[in-house]
Amino acid sequence: MIGRLNHVAIAVKDAAKASETYRFALGAKVSSPQDLPEHGVRVVFVELDNTKIEFLEPLGEASPIAKFLEKNPDGGMHHLCYEVKDILAARDALVAAGARVLGDGNPKTGAHGKPVLFLHPKDFLGTLTELEQV
């Protein structure tokens, strides 16, 4: 069902600072920041040959990333994102197998302009899991 690893998301207090660390210390190619108010985050992507790293900075106190940073003040890994060919078929198969989809269960548009869903971390070894249709 799942395809390749699309990205690893890291919650950060300051996406610009995180970007500079990766750009200068590691020589990485880093995207421009993109605000996603519907998700409460600013995102920046580090482009790697085989995947991406996504920095998530909160946009305001109501952001889920702000809540994550309250518990993890230094930031840290927030979620893994896997690609799927058909997000609705993947959702239905996962729900039938007992997995919980967060939110209302319907895909939302993610940072890449594609449908995404999040799966409850308790169903996936304590790791928040995102599915992105490609």
Contacts in CASP RR format, 6 or more apart in sequence:
PFRMAT RR
TARGET T0000
AUTHOR 0000-0000-0000
METHOD contacts of the structure
MODEL  1
MIGRLNHVAIAVKDAAKASETYRFALGAKVSSPQDLPEHGVRVVFVELDN
TKIEFLEPLGEASPIAKFLEKNPDGGMHHLCYEVKDILAARDALVAAGAR
VLGDGNPKTGAHGKPVLFLHPKDFLGTLTELEQV
1 84 0 8 1.000
1 90 0 8 1.000
1 93 0 8 1.000
1 94 0 8 1.000
2 82 0 8 1.000
2 83 0 8 1.000
2 84 0 8 1.000
2 90 0 8 1.000
2 131 0 8 1.000
3 82 0 8 1.000
3 83 0 8 1.000
3 84 0 8 1.000
3 85 0 8 1.000
4 51 0 8 1.000
4 82 0 8 1.000
4 83 0 8 1.000
5 51 0 8 1.000
5 80 0 8 1.000
5 81 0 8 1.000
5 82 0 8 1.000
5 83 0 8 1.000
6 51 0 8 1.000
6 52 0 8 1.000
6 81 0 8 1.000
6 82 0 8 1.000
6 83 0 8 1.000
6 130 0 8 1.000
6 132 0 8 1.000
6 134 0 8 1.000
7 45 0 8 1.000
7 51 0 8 1.000
7 52 0 8 1.000
7 53 0 8 1.000
7 54 0 8 1.000
7 80 0 8 1.000
7 81 0 8 1.000
8 51 0 8 1.000
8 52 0 8 1.000
8 53 0 8 1.000
8 54 0 8 1.000
8 77 0 8 1.000
8 79 0 8 1.000
8 80 0 8 1.000
8 81 0 8 1.000
9 53 0 8 1.000
9 54 0 8 1.000
9 55 0 8 1.000
9 56 0 8 1.000
9 77 0 8 1.000
9 78 0 8 1.000
9 79 0 8 1.000
9 80 0 8 1.000
9 81 0 8 1.000
9 130 0 8 1.000
10 18 0 8 1.000
10 53 0 8 1.000
10 54 0 8 1.000
10 55 0 8 1.000
10 56 0 8 1.000
10 75 0 8 1.000
10 76 0 8 1.000
10 77 0 8 1.000
10 78 0 8 1.000
11 56 0 8 1.000
11 65 0 8 1.000
11 68 0 8 1.000
11 69 0 8 1.000
11 72 0 8 1.000
11 75 0 8 1.000
11 76 0 8 1.000
11 77 0 8 1.000
11 78 0 8 1.000
12 18 0 8 1.000
12 55 0 8 1.000
12 56 0 8 1.000
12 57 0 8 1.000
12 75 0 8 1.000
12 76 0 8 1.000
13 57 0 8 1.000
13 58 0 8 1.000
13 69 0 8 1.000
13 75 0 8 1.000
14 57 0 8 1.000
15 33 0 8 1.000
15 42 0 8 1.000
15 43 0 8 1.000
15 44 0 8 1.000
15 55 0 8 1.000
15 56 0 8 1.000
15 57 0 8 1.000
16 33 0 8 1.000
16 44 0 8 1.000
18 44 0 8 1.000
18 55 0 8 1.000
18 57 0 8 1.000
19 30 0 8 1.000
19 33 0 8 1.000
19 44 0 8 1.000
19 46 0 8 1.000
19 55 0 8 1.000
22 28 0 8 1.000
22 30 0 8 1.000
22 46 0 8 1.000
22 53 0 8 1.000
23 29 0 8 1.000
23 30 0 8 1.000
28 46 0 8 1.000
28 47 0 8 1.000
28 48 0 8 1.000
28 53 0 8 1.000
29 46 0 8 1.000
29 47 0 8 1.000
30 44 0 8 1.000
30 45 0 8 1.000
30 46 0 8 1.000
30 47 0 8 1.000
31 44 0 8 1.000
31 45 0 8 1.000
31 46 0 8 1.000
31 47 0 8 1.000
32 44 0 8 1.000
33 42 0 8 1.000
33 43 0 8 1.000
33 44 0 8 1.000
33 57 0 8 1.000
34 42 0 8 1.000
34 43 0 8 1.000
34 44 0 8 1.000
34 111 0 8 1.000
35 41 0 8 1.000
35 42 0 8 1.000
35 59 0 8 1.000
36 42 0 8 1.000
36 43 0 8 1.000
36 59 0 8 1.000
36 110 0 8 1.000
36 111 0 8 1.000
37 59 0 8 1.000
38 108 0 8 1.000
38 109 0 8 1.000
39 64 0 8 1.000
39 108 0 8 1.000
39 110 0 8 1.000
39 111 0 8 1.000
40 58 0 8 1.000
40 59 0 8 1.000
40 60 0 8 1.000
40 62 0 8 1.000
40 63 0 8 1.000
40 64 0 8 1.000
40 65 0 8 1.000
41 56 0 8 1.000
41 57 0 8 1.000
41 58 0 8 1.000
41 59 0 8 1.000
41 63 0 8 1.000
41 64 0 8 1.000
41 65 0 8 1.000
42 56 0 8 1.000
42 57 0 8 1.000
42 58 0 8 1.000
42 59 0 8 1.000
43 54 0 8 1.000
43 55 0 8 1.000
43 56 0 8 1.000
43 57 0 8 1.000
43 111 0 8 1.000
44 54 0 8 1.000
44 55 0 8 1.000
44 57 0 8 1.000
45 52 0 8 1.000
45 53 0 8 1.000
45 54 0 8 1.000
45 55 0 8 1.000
45 111 0 8 1.000
46 52 0 8 1.000
46 53 0 8 1.000
46 54 0 8 1.000
46 55 0 8 1.000
54 81 0 8 1.000
54 111 0 8 1.000
56 65 0 8 1.000
56 78 0 8 1.000
57 65 0 8 1.000
58 64 0 8 1.000
58 65 0 8 1.000
58 66 0 8 1.000
58 69 0 8 1.000
60 66 0 8 1.000
65 78 0 8 1.000
68 75 0 8 1.000
68 78 0 8 1.000
69 75 0 8 1.000
78 128 0 8 1.000
79 118 0 8 1.000
79 127 0 8 1.000
79 128 0 8 1.000
79 129 0 8 1.000
79 130 0 8 1.000
80 127 0 8 1.000
80 128 0 8 1.000
80 129 0 8 1.000
80 130 0 8 1.000
81 116 0 8 1.000
81 129 0 8 1.000
81 130 0 8 1.000
81 131 0 8 1.000
81 132 0 8 1.000
82 129 0 8 1.000
82 130 0 8 1.000
82 131 0 8 1.000
82 132 0 8 1.000
83 131 0 8 1.000
83 132 0 8 1.000
83 133 0 8 1.000
83 134 0 8 1.000
84 90 0 8 1.000
84 131 0 8 1.000
84 132 0 8 1.000
84 133 0 8 1.000
84 134 0 8 1.000
85 133 0 8 1.000
85 134 0 8 1.000
86 133 0 8 1.000
87 107 0 8 1.000
87 115 0 8 1.000
87 116 0 8 1.000
87 117 0 8 1.000
87 131 0 8 1.000
87 132 0 8 1.000
87 133 0 8 1.000
88 107 0 8 1.000
90 117 0 8 1.000
90 131 0 8 1.000
91 101 0 8 1.000
91 105 0 8 1.000
91 107 0 8 1.000
91 117 0 8 1.000
91 131 0 8 1.000
94 101 0 8 1.000
94 119 0 8 1.000
95 101 0 8 1.000
98 123 0 8 1.000
99 119 0 8 1.000
99 120 0 8 1.000
99 123 0 8 1.000
99 124 0 8 1.000
100 119 0 8 1.000
100 120 0 8 1.000
100 122 0 8 1.000
100 123 0 8 1.000
101 117 0 8 1.000
101 118 0 8 1.000
101 119 0 8 1.000
101 120 0 8 1.000
102 117 0 8 1.000
102 118 0 8 1.000
102 119 0 8 1.000
102 120 0 8 1.000
103 118 0 8 1.000
105 117 0 8 1.000
106 117 0 8 1.000
107 115 0 8 1.000
107 116 0 8 1.000
107 117 0 8 1.000
107 133 0 8 1.000
108 115 0 8 1.000
108 116 0 8 1.000
108 117 0 8 1.000
109 115 0 8 1.000
109 116 0 8 1.000
110 116 0 8 1.000
110 132 0 8 1.000
112 132 0 8 1.000
114 132 0 8 1.000
114 133 0 8 1.000
114 134 0 8 1.000
115 132 0 8 1.000
115 133 0 8 1.000
116 130 0 8 1.000
116 131 0 8 1.000
116 132 0 8 1.000
116 133 0 8 1.000
117 130 0 8 1.000
117 131 0 8 1.000
118 128 0 8 1.000
118 129 0 8 1.000
118 130 0 8 1.000
118 131 0 8 1.000
119 128 0 8 1.000
119 129 0 8 1.000
119 130 0 8 1.000
119 131 0 8 1.000
120 128 0 8 1.000
121 127 0 8 1.000
121 128 0 8 1.000
121 129 0 8 1.000
END
